[in-house]
């Protein structure tokens, strides 16, 4: 493991499963140790690919801008556990 995803989400839609997500990717090893990337935006959960804005960061990612793409690889409806891939294109 090279880091952690830390944050929160809240339901933000009446028509579909949409979340407002605030998340930091905190790196704990290697070249990026101590740096973070911050994402804040709307996540429409059942869309195949979701885009959310990068609004900043710290350390080597200070003043970061851009977006991430999220893709769900697995989702267990019984437990709520999911594996999500986040890509910085």
MILO-427817 format. One line per 5 residues: number of its first residue (from 1); for each residue x, y, z of N, C-alpha, C. Coordinates in steps of 0.1 Angstrom, whole numbers, m for minus. Layout:
BEGIN
NUM> X,Y,Z,X,Y,Z,X,Y,Z | ...
END
This chain:
BEGIN
1> 8,m12,0,0,0,0,9,12,0 | 5,22,m8,13,35,m9,6,46,m3 | m7,44,2,m14,55,7,m28,51,12 | m36,61,15,m50,59,20,m59,69,13 | m72,65,12,m82,74,8,m90,78,21
6> m91,91,24,m98,95,36,m108,106,32 | m120,105,37,m130,115,34,m144,111,39 | m154,118,32,m168,115,36,m176,117,23 | m188,112,24,m198,114,13,m212,116,19 | m220,122,11,m234,124,15,m243,123,3
11> m255,117,5,m264,116,m6,m268,130,m11 | m269,131,m24,m271,145,m30,m281,145,m41 | m289,135,m43,m298,135,m54,m311,128,m50 | m322,133,m56,m335,127,m53,m339,117,m64 | m333,118,m76,m337,110,m88,m328,98,m90
16> m315,98,m86,m306,87,m88,m297,86,m76 | m288,76,m76,m279,75,m65,m267,84,m68 | m267,96,m62,m257,105,m64,m251,109,m50 | m238,110,m50,m231,114,m37,m223,127,m39 | m223,135,m29,m213,146,m28,m201,140,m21
21> m189,140,m27,m178,133,m21,m167,144,m18 | m161,143,m7,m149,150,m3,m139,140,1 | m128,139,m6,m118,129,m4,m104,134,m5 | m95,129,3,m81,131,2,m74,118,m1 | m65,118,m10,m57,106,m12,m43,110,m5
26> m41,103,6,m29,107,14,m18,96,11 | m7,100,6,4,91,3,13,89,15 | 17,77,18,24,73,30,38,67,27 | 41,65,15,54,59,11,60,64,m1 | 73,62,m3,80,66,m16,81,81,m18
31> 83,85,m30,85,98,m34,74,108,m30 | 62,103,m29,51,112,m26,47,112,m11 | 55,105,m3,52,104,12,49,118,18 | 37,119,24,33,131,31,25,140,22 | 24,137,9,16,146,0,2,141,m1
36> m7,150,m5,m21,146,m6,m27,152,m19 | m37,146,m24,m45,151,m35,m60,152,m30 | m66,163,m32,m80,165,m27,m90,166,m38 | m101,158,m37,m111,157,m47,m124,161,m40 | m132,169,m47,m145,173,m41,m155,174,m53
41> m166,167,m53,m175,167,m64,m186,157,m63 | m195,157,m73,m206,148,m74,m202,135,m80 | m207,124,m74,m204,111,m79,m217,104,m82 | m221,102,m94,m233,94,m98,m229,79,m98 | m232,72,m87,m226,59,m84,m227,49,m95
46> m239,48,m102,m241,38,m111,m237,41,m126 | m231,53,m128,m225,56,m141,m212,48,m142 | m209,43,m154,m197,34,m156,m184,42,m152 | m183,54,m157,m172,63,m154,m177,76,m149 | m171,80,m138,m175,93,m132,m163,102,m131
51> m165,115,m134,m155,125,m133,m157,134,m121 | m147,137,m113,m148,146,m102,m136,155,m102 | m138,168,m98,m126,177,m99,m116,175,m88 | m104,177,m91,m93,178,m81,m92,193,m78 | m93,196,m65,m94,210,m61,m82,215,m53
56> m72,206,m52,m60,210,m45,m52,198,m40 | m42,201,m32,m33,191,m27,m23,197,m17 | m14,189,m13,m3,194,m4,10,187,m8 | 21,191,m3,34,186,m6,37,187,m20 | 40,176,m27,44,177,m41,32,180,m50
61> 20,179,m44,7,182,m52,1,195,m48 | 9,204,m42,4,217,m38,m2,224,m50 | m14,230,m48,m21,237,m59,m25,229,m71 | m27,216,m68,m31,206,m79,m44,210,m85 | m46,209,m97,m59,211,m104,m61,200,m115
66> m73,197,m118,m76,187,m128,m88,179,m125 | m88,167,m128,m100,158,m124,m95,144,m123 | m103,136,m116,m101,122,m115,m113,115,m122 | m110,103,m127,m121,94,m132,m122,82,m123 | m134,79,m119,m137,68,m110,m144,57,m117
71> m140,45,m115,m146,33,m121,m148,23,m110 | m160,17,m109,m163,7,m99,m159,m7,m105 | m150,m14,m97,m146,m28,m102,m155,m38,m95 | m158,m37,m82,m167,m46,m76,m175,m39,m65 | m188,m43,m63,m196,m37,m53,m205,m49,m47
76> m205,m50,m34,m212,m60,m27,m224,m53,m21 | m236,m55,m26,m248,m48,m21,m251,m52,m7 | m248,m64,m3,m251,m69,10,m243,m62,21 | m230,m60,19,m221,m54,29,m219,m39,26 | m221,m35,13,m218,m21,10,m203,m19,6
81> m195,m29,6,m181,m28,3,m179,m27,m12 | m170,m19,m16,m167,m16,m30,m152,m15,m33 | m148,m18,m45,m134,m15,m49,m136,m5,m61 | m130,7,m59,m131,17,m69,m117,21,m74 | m116,23,m87,m103,27,m93,m105,42,m95
86> m95,50,m90,m94,64,m93,m82,67,m102 | m84,73,m113,m73,76,m123,m72,91,m125 | m60,96,m124,m57,110,m128,m52,110,m143 | m61,112,m152,m56,112,m166,m46,122,m170
END
